[in-house]
Amino acid sequence: MRVADFKTLAGEHHIKNVNFVESSCGPMVIEVEFERGQEVVRDLIKDSKGNVITYTNITQAYDVCSRAGVHRANLVQVIPHDEACVGMFAEYHRDAIPLKF
């Protein structure tokens, strides 16, 4: 989802949740949960080339949301379990902290 699409969905009140997803070993990304028909879909904010936009700090993510008119999000910290012991797929634990700005 591009930033322009995010702004459109926010203006139409179709956004269910916004998550600032932070991995223990990577940059922050913005995940948007929105309604598409009767289902709720998750997508990451991407640039015009389709690459996921990453943020070095929470202030940058706040700015993107504020410009779209969104003032609530969840800070989600993804904590991978020991990758050395997993099989084909890694299991992740997600802790969310609600934010208002």
N, C-alpha and C positions, 0 to 999 in steps of 0.2 A: 504494500500500500504506500502510495506517495503521500507527502505532506499535504498536498492539495486535496486528496481524497479524504484524509483524516479531518481536515477542516470542514469539508462538505458533510461528512457523517456526524461531526459534532454539531454543526448547525442544524441538522435534521433530527437531532436527539436519538440517533441510532447506536450510540456507543454505550456498551454495558460496563466495561472496565478498561482502564489503562494501567499497564504494568511497566515499571522501570525494572528491567531484568538485569541483574548484576551477577556475573559468575565470579567465582573465587580466582579464576585465572584469565579473565578476559574483560573487555570493555563493556559498558552498559548499552543496552538496546531498549527501544520502546516497543512493547507488544500491545496491540489494540484488540479488544474483544468487542465485536459488533454484530448486529442483527443483519442477516441476509435471508430474506424471506422468513421462514419459520425457524431457522437454525441460528445458533451463535457460532461465529467464526473467529479465529485468532489469526492475526497477521502482524508482521513486523514492519516498521516504518523503513522505507527504502528510498533511494535516490532515483532520478529519472532513468538510470541505466539498469535498475533492478538490484543494485547492491544494497545490502542492509547498512543503514547509517548507524555508526557507533558514537557514543558520547563518553568523554573522559571524566565528566562529573555530573552531579544531579542538577546543577544550575542550568546546564545546557538542555537537559530534558524538560525542566520546568518551563524554559523559554518557548520550546516547541509547543507544549501543551497550552500555555497561556495565550500564545498567538492564535491558537485554534479555538479558544474559549473554554478549554477544559481546565478545571481547578481542583480535580481530585485524581489521585493515582495510588497505586500500591508499589512500594519498594519490595521487589521480590529478589531474595538472595538464593541463588541456586548453588547448592552444596553437593558436589559429586561425592559418591562413596568411593572408597579405594578402587581406582581403576585397574590396579594390578590384579584384583581378585574377581573382576566381572567377566561374564561370558561375552556373547555377541553384542548385547545392548547394555549400556550403563544405566544404572538407576540413579535418580536425582531426588533430592529432598528440597522442597520449595517452602521457604518461610516468607510471609508477606507482612509488611508494615503499612497500614493505611496512612496516606498523606493528604493534607489539604493545603492549598497555596493560592 
